[in-house]
Amino acid sequence: MLAFCSNDYLGLAGHPEVIAALQRGAATYGVGSGAAHLVTGHSKAHHELEAELAEFTGRPRALLFSTGYMANQGVITALLGRNDHIYQDRLNHASLLDAGLLSRARSRRFPHRDVAALQQQMLQQQSGEALVASDGVFSMDGDIAPLPELVRVCREQGAWLLVDDAHGLGVLGDQGRGSLDHFGLGLADVPVLMGTLGKAFGTFGAFVAGSDELIETLIQGARSYVFTTALPPAVAEATRASLALVRKEAWRRERLQNLIARFRQGAAALGLPLMASETPIQPILAGTAEQALAWSRRLEREGILVSAIRPPTVPEGAARLRVTLSAAHTRGQLDRLLSALARLELSESV
């Protein structure tokens, strides 16, 4: 199958240097870390990766988590409590939404990218701390959050801003520094940055980057960090290799942008209902779950894998094919996808 639904945006998951680093790491440290970070699970490999991620994101410290889901839960539950408030974009990733509920803070959701609505919600707050959480790049729509406007509102209201940049890091910004760099934002603008390693970096795990005070707070109070086994050190070594490739091989992002432009041009010529996305996530709206499944199955019969995304992942009436592009794709493979979509659209559109 030719896959167009992976999050391996830069094509690094199978890179020989990343594989070799994983093998060397396993030979040095073994397969598993053996314990939580605060017991014996934290190795030199973890320490060096954290330092490199901190430097990459322009922040004093970074802290590794075993998954992005655990990172978001750890941060939000460590920073907020019962009398505090959390404000979230309605299309945020489930890990952010679930973390807000778990924190027991008063939770409000604002319409997608509607900063004016967020501001009105925050003006009603009477007490407690406030945190605004948003995806940097929204995982199902592919659009970018209005981060400069969110920064402005958070400054006016004295709130923290957390950005989950799982789908922006590696893809956007100088050297792949993500959606914050895309807008020229730094630590003073966005105090809490979460990033995952299983997408553009091609490995596994996640991290949170921020101030010394933030990281020390998480080490002591993020239960999903304290009470779980550390990421295998061999994976940390593989990620160090992939991080170096992300930074130095700008051609991967350039190829990706060329593929995105070619896909959007070709899909528009076919009259396909695309969404407004400038990232590798290129959804094709189908409407009903039945239509999305029919389209996905038709592509599968032609040897192309594109997942049908249906409620509850997306709202009712917004089922879609979530096409994702990778620097590992060739122009020929992309043209094969467009040809299959042309036949799909002619025979099965509604």
VMD Tcl script that draws the C-alpha trace (Angstrom):
set ca {
  {0.00 0.00 0.00}
  {1.08 3.56 -0.74}
  {0.30 5.44 2.49}
  {-0.89 9.04 2.60}
  {-2.02 9.09 6.23}
  {1.19 8.89 8.27}
  {2.52 11.74 10.45}
  {6.11 10.97 9.39}
  {6.23 14.38 7.71}
  {9.97 14.50 6.99}
  {10.42 10.83 6.16}
  {12.83 10.23 9.06}
  {11.25 7.16 10.66}
  {13.23 4.87 8.34}
  {16.33 7.02 7.90}
  {19.55 4.93 8.07}
  {21.24 7.33 10.52}
  {18.24 7.22 12.88}
  {18.11 3.43 12.71}
  {21.86 3.17 13.35}
  {21.58 5.49 16.36}
  {18.79 3.32 17.78}
  {20.92 0.22 17.34}
  {23.95 1.84 19.01}
  {21.74 3.02 21.84}
  {20.35 -0.46 22.40}
  {23.86 -1.92 22.38}
  {24.96 0.65 24.98}
  {21.92 0.89 27.28}
  {19.83 -2.19 26.54}
  {16.26 -2.13 25.29}
  {14.29 -0.66 28.21}
  {15.07 2.13 30.65}
  {14.13 -0.10 33.59}
  {12.47 2.49 35.82}
  {10.96 5.94 36.09}
  {13.19 8.97 35.49}
  {13.41 9.76 39.20}
  {14.55 6.24 40.13}
  {17.16 4.82 37.73}
  {15.48 5.38 34.35}
  {17.16 8.69 33.47}
  {20.32 8.11 31.42}
  {22.98 10.24 29.78}
  {21.05 9.82 26.52}
  {17.93 11.38 28.08}
  {19.96 14.21 29.60}
  {21.68 15.08 26.34}
  {18.45 14.94 24.33}
  {16.74 17.27 26.80}
  {19.60 19.75 26.52}
  {19.50 19.61 22.71}
  {15.71 20.07 22.62}
  {15.99 23.06 24.95}
  {18.59 24.67 22.71}
  {16.55 23.84 19.58}
  {13.43 25.52 20.97}
  {15.32 28.46 22.50}
  {14.34 27.67 26.09}
  {16.32 27.11 29.29}
  {15.07 23.56 29.92}
  {13.20 20.66 28.38}
  {11.69 17.60 30.03}
  {11.01 14.28 28.29}
  {7.69 12.48 28.64}
  {6.83 9.00 27.40}
  {3.97 10.23 25.15}
  {2.41 13.51 24.08}
  {-0.83 12.51 25.79}
  {1.06 12.12 29.07}
  {2.93 15.40 28.56}
  {-0.28 17.40 28.20}
  {-1.87 15.69 31.16}
  {1.23 16.21 33.28}
  {1.57 19.92 32.52}
  {-2.07 20.93 32.93}
  {-2.72 18.93 36.09}
  {0.51 20.21 37.66}
  {-0.28 23.87 36.93}
  {-4.02 24.04 37.57}
  {-6.39 23.06 40.36}
  {-10.02 23.21 41.38}
  {-10.29 27.03 41.62}
  {-8.42 27.78 38.39}
  {-9.61 28.21 34.80}
  {-8.59 26.63 31.49}
  {-9.65 27.95 28.08}
  {-9.32 25.74 25.02}
  {-9.93 25.92 21.28}
  {-12.88 23.70 20.45}
  {-10.75 21.66 18.02}
  {-7.86 21.01 20.41}
  {-6.42 17.51 20.56}
  {-8.21 15.10 22.91}
  {-5.17 14.96 25.22}
  {-5.54 18.68 26.01}
  {-9.29 18.41 26.53}
  {-8.95 15.36 28.77}
  {-6.16 17.02 30.76}
  {-8.40 20.01 31.42}
  {-11.07 17.75 32.86}
  {-8.55 15.82 34.94}
  {-7.15 19.03 36.44}
  {-10.58 19.88 37.92}
  {-10.13 23.46 36.77}
  {-13.15 25.28 35.39}
  {-13.06 24.47 31.69}
  {-14.31 26.68 28.84}
  {-14.04 25.99 25.11}
  {-14.12 28.75 22.53}
  {-15.09 28.46 18.83}
  {-12.24 27.41 16.57}
  {-9.61 30.19 16.20}
  {-12.12 32.77 17.57}
  {-9.89 34.98 19.71}
  {-12.66 37.54 20.31}
  {-14.86 34.84 21.85}
  {-11.94 33.71 24.03}
  {-11.43 37.26 25.25}
  {-15.09 37.59 26.20}
  {-14.93 34.33 28.15}
  {-11.83 35.44 30.04}
  {-13.36 38.79 31.00}
  {-15.92 36.87 33.04}
  {-13.29 35.22 35.23}
  {-13.33 36.50 38.80}
  {-10.60 34.52 40.58}
  {-7.94 31.84 40.26}
  {-5.18 31.24 37.75}
  {-5.88 31.07 34.01}
  {-4.29 28.97 31.27}
  {-5.10 29.09 27.56}
  {-4.25 25.89 25.64}
  {-4.16 25.49 21.87}
  {-2.76 23.23 19.21}
  {-0.13 24.98 17.11}
  {-1.27 23.10 13.99}
  {-4.68 21.46 14.32}
  {-4.37 17.76 13.71}
  {-7.58 17.18 11.75}
  {-7.94 20.49 9.87}
  {-4.26 21.28 9.26}
  {-4.69 25.02 9.89}
  {-2.41 27.05 12.15}
  {-3.56 28.65 15.40}
  {-3.66 32.49 15.54}
  {-0.80 32.47 18.02}
  {0.10 36.21 18.00}
  {-3.51 37.07 18.88}
  {-3.58 34.42 21.61}
  {-0.36 35.88 23.04}
  {-1.93 39.34 23.13}
  {-5.06 38.17 24.96}
  {-3.04 36.14 27.47}
  {-0.88 39.18 28.26}
  {-3.92 41.37 28.73}
  {-5.58 38.85 31.03}
  {-2.47 37.68 32.91}
  {-2.86 34.09 31.71}
  {-0.41 31.33 30.84}
  {-0.34 30.11 27.22}
  {0.36 26.46 26.40}
  {0.95 25.47 22.76}
  {0.85 21.82 21.70}
  {3.06 21.95 18.61}
  {2.96 18.25 17.80}
  {2.23 18.89 14.11}
  {4.29 22.08 13.70}
  {7.73 21.12 15.01}
  {10.03 19.91 12.27}
  {7.70 21.28 9.57}
  {7.36 25.03 10.18}
  {9.86 27.74 11.05}
  {13.61 28.11 10.67}
  {15.31 24.69 11.00}
  {11.87 23.25 11.76}
  {11.48 25.06 15.08}
  {7.72 25.02 14.66}
  {4.71 27.29 14.74}
  {6.19 29.61 17.40}
  {9.20 30.35 15.21}
  {6.83 30.68 12.23}
  {5.34 33.72 14.01}
  {8.57 34.92 15.66}
  {7.38 34.07 19.19}
  {9.61 33.15 22.14}
  {9.55 32.07 25.76}
  {8.12 35.39 27.00}
  {5.19 34.96 24.60}
  {4.48 31.26 25.10}
  {5.66 30.02 28.51}
  {4.74 26.36 27.89}
  {5.65 24.48 24.71}
  {4.79 20.82 24.20}
  {6.20 18.84 21.30}
  {6.01 15.23 20.22}
  {8.79 13.12 18.77}
  {6.70 10.54 16.89}
  {5.70 12.77 13.99}
  {8.22 14.90 12.07}
  {11.09 13.55 14.22}
  {10.14 9.98 13.24}
  {10.77 8.35 16.64}
  {8.64 8.26 19.80}
  {7.89 10.24 22.94}
  {7.34 13.89 23.78}
  {8.78 16.83 25.69}
  {7.82 20.06 27.42}
  {10.13 23.08 27.11}
  {10.10 26.24 29.20}
  {11.69 28.03 32.13}
  {13.71 26.45 34.93}
  {10.79 27.06 37.28}
  {8.34 25.31 34.96}
  {10.52 22.24 34.49}
  {11.28 21.92 38.22}
  {7.55 22.19 38.93}
  {6.83 19.40 36.48}
  {9.57 17.15 37.84}
  {7.95 17.41 41.27}
  {4.27 17.63 40.37}
  {3.53 16.07 36.96}
  {2.20 12.66 37.92}
  {2.46 11.31 34.36}
  {6.20 12.05 34.54}
  {6.86 10.88 38.10}
  {4.92 7.64 38.03}
  {5.80 6.04 34.69}
  {8.73 4.22 33.12}
  {11.11 6.48 31.24}
  {11.41 6.44 27.47}
  {13.96 3.80 26.37}
  {17.39 5.48 26.14}
  {17.94 3.93 22.71}
  {14.92 5.92 21.48}
  {16.46 9.05 22.97}
  {19.64 8.35 21.00}
  {17.64 7.83 17.81}
  {15.85 11.13 18.44}
  {19.15 12.96 18.85}
  {20.10 11.73 15.37}
  {16.74 12.72 13.89}
  {16.90 16.17 15.55}
  {20.24 16.79 13.85}
  {18.71 15.81 10.50}
  {15.67 18.03 11.08}
  {17.95 21.00 11.64}
  {20.47 20.54 8.85}
  {18.41 19.07 6.00}
  {16.22 22.01 5.01}
  {15.56 20.33 1.66}
  {13.08 18.04 3.40}
  {10.85 20.99 4.33}
  {11.33 22.50 0.88}
  {10.27 19.25 -0.81}
  {7.32 19.00 1.55}
  {6.17 22.52 0.68}
  {6.48 21.75 -3.03}
  {4.38 18.61 -2.59}
  {1.75 20.53 -0.63}
  {1.49 23.16 -3.37}
  {1.32 20.51 -6.10}
  {-1.36 18.57 -4.25}
  {-3.52 21.62 -3.58}
  {-3.24 22.76 -7.18}
  {-4.14 19.30 -8.48}
  {-6.99 18.80 -6.02}
  {-8.43 22.23 -6.82}
  {-8.36 21.40 -10.53}
  {-10.40 18.28 -9.72}
  {-12.92 20.32 -7.74}
  {-12.22 18.44 -4.52}
  {-13.50 20.10 -1.31}
  {-10.22 20.99 0.40}
  {-9.87 22.87 3.68}
  {-7.70 25.95 4.26}
  {-4.40 24.31 5.21}
  {-0.81 25.22 4.36}
  {0.63 22.25 6.25}
  {1.13 18.56 5.30}
  {-2.36 17.82 6.70}
  {-4.72 18.18 3.72}
  {-8.28 17.08 4.56}
  {-10.83 16.35 1.83}
  {-14.32 16.89 3.20}
  {-16.76 14.06 2.55}
  {-19.58 15.14 4.86}
  {-21.03 11.85 6.00}
  {-19.13 9.00 7.60}
  {-20.54 6.66 4.95}
  {-19.10 8.79 2.13}
  {-15.69 9.05 3.79}
  {-15.57 5.27 4.25}
  {-16.63 4.65 0.65}
  {-13.89 6.95 -0.62}
  {-11.27 5.34 1.63}
  {-12.24 1.83 0.52}
  {-12.14 2.83 -3.14}
  {-8.61 4.20 -2.74}
  {-7.60 1.05 -0.88}
  {-8.67 -1.06 -3.85}
  {-6.20 0.99 -5.90}
  {-3.40 0.33 -3.42}
  {-3.56 3.73 -1.67}
  {-4.08 4.04 2.08}
  {-5.91 7.16 3.32}
  {-7.86 6.84 6.55}
  {-11.48 7.97 6.81}
  {-11.87 10.33 9.79}
  {-15.35 10.19 11.31}
  {-17.23 11.39 14.40}
  {-16.45 11.62 17.26}
  {-12.93 12.55 16.07}
  {-14.54 15.31 13.96}
  {-18.03 16.87 14.29}
  {-21.10 15.35 12.67}
  {-21.26 16.28 9.01}
  {-17.49 16.90 8.82}
  {-16.21 13.39 8.03}
  {-13.21 13.48 5.73}
  {-10.22 11.83 4.16}
  {-7.19 13.08 6.06}
  {-4.45 13.16 3.44}
  {-1.00 13.73 4.92}
  {2.09 14.37 2.84}
  {5.70 13.47 3.60}
  {9.08 14.46 2.25}
  {9.49 10.73 1.61}
  {6.82 10.91 -1.11}
  {7.90 11.39 -4.70}
  {6.13 13.52 -7.29}
  {5.22 10.33 -9.10}
  {3.53 8.94 -5.99}
  {1.65 12.18 -5.47}
  {0.48 12.14 -9.08}
  {-0.70 8.55 -8.55}
  {-2.79 9.78 -5.59}
  {-4.26 12.63 -7.65}
  {-5.14 10.25 -10.47}
  {-6.93 7.95 -8.03}
  {-8.74 10.91 -6.47}
  {-9.87 12.02 -9.94}
  {-11.52 8.66 -10.54}
  {-12.95 8.68 -7.03}
  {-14.46 12.12 -7.41}
  {-16.04 11.31 -10.78}
  {-17.58 8.05 -9.68}
  {-18.51 8.54 -6.04}
  {-18.91 12.22 -5.19}
  {-22.17 13.40 -3.57}
}
mol new
graphics top color blue
foreach p $ca { graphics top sphere $p radius 0.5 }
foreach p [lrange $ca 0 end-1] q [lrange $ca 1 end] { graphics top cylinder $p $q radius 0.2 }
display resetview
